[in-house]
C-alpha cells in the first residue's frame, strides 16, 4: 500500500499541473452562486461542477480535484458519475473529509475542525466510491495574542489523526494547516505563526506514524494581512515562504500545494510564480504547486453566470486560468 500512496502523492504534484479545489460546502458554494444571482439548489450546484469537469483538455494542467460529499456522488446530464468523468480525463478524484470549523472551547477567537468521529467508516466508503486522496483543513487565526499554543496543538493533533486514518484506508492525505491572511498583521507575524504551526504539525505527523512520502501539504503562503498598511511584494513573499518551509518541512514530503487563501486570481498566481523561481534557484527539495479554489473558479463562474449558453466561454476561461496557474507553478508566468 505504501508504494501506491507514494505513486498517487507524486502524481498529485506532477510537474506542470496542480489541484483544483471544488470542495466548497453547500453553504460556501451558496455564497459563490449568490454572487451571480443563482439559487443554491442541487441542480445548480451540479451544473456548475459539471461545467468544470467536462472542460476539454483541463487534465493537461490539473492533476486532481477535491470534491465535496454531495459532488462525489453526483453524475452528469449523460448519467456519467463525476468520478468517472475525472478519471477519463486522467484526473485523480479526492474528497474533503473534515466537517468544518467551530469555536475552540476556552480560546476566544480561535477555531478547531470537527469530523474525526466516524471518520474511519467514511474513509472506507469514499475509497469504494472512487476517491484516492483526502483533505482536512485546520484554521489558525492571527490576532491579539493569538494563535495560542493550545489552538495550534489541538489542530495539529487532529491533522495527524486524519492523515493516519486516511493512509490506513489507502488514501493520500492533503494536510492543510491554514494560517489565515485576515487582519492587519505584518508578514513577519505571519511567518512566525506559520513556522510555529508547521513545526507542531510535523511533530504530530511523525508521532502518529504518518508516511511523509505518501502525503501532500497544503499550507498558506507567508503573506501580510489583507488589511496591512504596507503589504509585502511577491519577492518578499517568496523569500519568507521558502525560508520558513526549509526550516520546517522534511524533504521526504513529495510536494506542497499552496492554497490561494483569499488572494485574488492575479496575486495568487504572481506569488506562486515568485516562490517557484526562488525555490528552483535555491534547490528546494519539494514540488511546489497549487491547490486553488477561488483562484481557478472566480473568472469562469462570473463568465457562466448560470446561463447554459455561456458554458463554452466559461470553460475557455477555466482553461485560461489553469494554463496561467500551471505556468506559475513552473516559475514561467508572464
N, C-alpha and C positions, 0 to 999 in steps of 0.2 A: 504493500500500500504506500509506503514511504516514497518510493521512486515515482509512483503515479502522481502523488501530491506534488513532488518536485517538478515533474513534467508540466502539470497544469499550471503551477505557480509561474514557471518560466514562460509558458505560452501567454499567460495573462499580461506579462510585462515585456512582450516581444518588441524588438526594435521597430520603430515607425508606427506603433499602434498605442492605443490607450483604452480605458474602460469608460463606458457610458453608464452613468448613474441614473437609472429610470425607476428608482425605488421609492419615489415620493409616496408617503402615506395618503390615505383618502382625503384627510384634511389639508395636507400640503398641496396636493395636486389641485384641490378645490380652489386654493388661492391663486395658483397659476392660471387655471381656467377662467376664474373670475376676472383676471386682468385682460382677457379677450372677450369678456361677456358671454362665456359659455357655461351652461349649468353643470354642476358637479354631479353627474349621473353616470352610471356604469357604462352605457353605450358611448358616451363622450370620452370617458377615460380610455376605453378600449380603442376608440377610433384614433386618439392621439398616439397611443403606443403602437398601434398597427402602422400608422404613417411612418414612424421611425424604423420599425422592424422590417418594412417592405421596401425601404430605400435601396435602390440597386447599387451594389458595389461598396457599401459602407464597411463591409468586413475587411477591406484593404487598410482601414485606419482604426477600426475598433476591434479589440481582441475579445472583450467580454461585456456583458450587460448585467447590471444589478437590477433585479426585479423586486416587486412587492408581492406579498402573498396572493392578492387578487390577480395580478398580472401573470404570475407563474401558471395559473390555472386557466387563463383565457385563450381563445383561439381567434383566428382571422375570420373575415367575412366568408372565406372559402373553407372554413372549418379546419384549418391547419393550426395545430397548437402553436402558440408563440414560441415555446421551447424549440419546436421543430423548425420554425422559421429561422431562428438564430443559428441552430446547428447547420442548416442548409447553406448559410452564409459563412460558415466556418467560425462562428462567434460562440464563445463559451457562456452558457446561462448561469447566473448566480442569483442569490436571494438575500435580501435584508432580513435578519432574524431577530433583531432587538425589538422591544415593544415601546420604544420612545423614552423620553426623559421625564423625570418627576423631581420635585424639590428634594434635596438631600436632608434628612432629618437632622436637626441640630446644627445646620450650616446655612444660615440665611444667605440667599443669593446664589447658592451653588446647587448643582444638579447631579443626579445619578441616573443610570439607564436600567430599565426593567426588562425582564424577558428570560431569565435563567430557569425559572420554574417550567418544567415540561419541555425544556429545550431539546433534550436527547431524542425524545419521540418525534418532535417536529423536524429535527435534522434528518432522521431516517426517512421520514415521509418526503421531505424535499429532495433527497437523493433519488428516491424512486420516481419522483415527478420530473427528474432530468437535471436538477441543479448540480453544479460541480464546484461551486465556491459559495462562501457566505460573507456577510458583512455585519459588523456590530460597531455602533458609533457611541463613543463616550464624549461628553461635553465638559470642557474646562473653561470656566468664565474668569476673565480678568476684571478686577475691580478693586475697591478699597480693602486692603489686607487679604485679598484672595487672588489666586487659588490657595486654599489651605492644604496642608499635608494630608489631612483627613479626606478631603474630596479626591485628591489625586490617588491616594491609596485604595479607596473604595472602587473607583473606576478602573484602576489598573488591575485589581484583583478580578473584577468581572470580565475584563478583556481576556485575561488569562484563562478563566473558566470556559468562556465562549470558544476560544481558539482550540483548547484541548478537546472539547466535546466535538467541535467541527472536524478536526483531524481524525478522531475516533470513528466518525461516520463516513470518512473518505472524502471530505470536503475541505478545500483550501480556505482558510480564514483570511478575510481582509480585516486587519486590526486597525480601527480608526479612532485614535485619540485626538480630538479636535480642540485646540486652544482657539476660542472664538476671537474674531477681529473686532467685535462690537466694543465700542468705548473710545476714549481719547488717550489711551496709553501709548507710550513710546515703543519703538521697535526693540529697544534694549529690554524693556519689561516683558515683551512677548518672547524674546529669546530666552530669558531666564525661566519663564513659565513653561515654555516648550521643552527646554533641556531637562527640567525637573520632571515633567510628565513622561518624556521618553525614557529617561533613566529608570523611573519606577515601573513603567510598563514592561520594559525588557527584563527587569528583575523578576517580575511575576511570570512572564512567559517562560523564562528558564526554570523557575521554581516549579511551575506546573507542567514541565516536561513537553512543552510545545516544540515541534520540529521547526526550527527557524528557516530551514531551506524549503519548507512546504507552506509558507505563508507570504502574504503581501502586506506591507504597511501603508496606511492611508492617512498621512498627517497633514496638518496645516503647513503653509509656508510661514516663515518668520516675517511678520508684517507689522507696520504701525497700525494702531487702532483706526477704525473707519473715521472717527471724528478728531483724530490727532491734528494739531495745528500745522505741523511740518512733517508730512508723510515721506518716508524713505523711498528713494527711487529703486528701479529694478536691480541695479548693480549692487546696492547695499542689501537688498532683499536676498539676492543670490549669495553674497559673501556670508551673511549671517546664517542663512538657512543651511548652506553646505557645511560651514564650520560647526554649527550645532549638531548636525547629523553625524559628522565624523567623530564627534566626542561621545555619541550616544548609541548609534545603530550598528550592530555587528555586521561584519562583511558577509556573513552566512545568509543574510536576508537577500533574496534574489532581486527584489525590486520595491521601489517606493512609488506609489500612485497618488499624486497630490490631489486634495480636494480643492475646489475653487473657493469655497468658504465665504460666499457673499461678494467676491470680487466680480466686477463686470467682465464681459467677454474679453475685451482688449487687455485689461490689466492682468487677468489670469494667464493669458497667452504670452504677453510680453515678459512677465515674471518667470514663467516656465522656461521660456527661451533663454533668459539670462542665467537661470540656475543650471541648465544643461550645458551652456557654453563654458561656464566656470567649472562644472563637475568634470567635463571631458578634459579640460586642460589640467585639472587637478588630480586626475586619475582616481576619481571616486569609484568604489567597488560595486555599486548597485546600478541597476537600470532605473532611470528617473523618468516616470511617465505621468499620466494624468488619469484621474477618475472624476470627471466633471459631470454635473447635472445641468445646472443653470447655464454654465459656460458653453455647453453644446446645444442646449434646447431653447434658450431665450429667443434668439432670432427666428428659428423655424416656427416656434409657437406663435409669434406675432405675425409671421407671414401666412400661416394657416388660418388663424382667426376663427376656426370652427367651420370654415366653408369647404365642402368637398372639392369644389373647383380649384381651390388653392393648394391641394395636396402636392402636385408636381413641383410647384415653386417652393413649397416648404421643404420638400425632400432635397431640392437643389441647395437650399440654404443650410440644411443639416450636413450635406456633403462638404460644402464650403467651410463650415465651422470645423468639421472633422479633419479636413486637409490642413487647415491653418494650425490647429492644435497639435496634430501629428508632426508638423514641421517644427513647431516649437519644442516638441519632445525630443527632437534631434538637434536642437540649437540652430535651426535653419530658418526661423521665422523672419519674414520680411514685412 
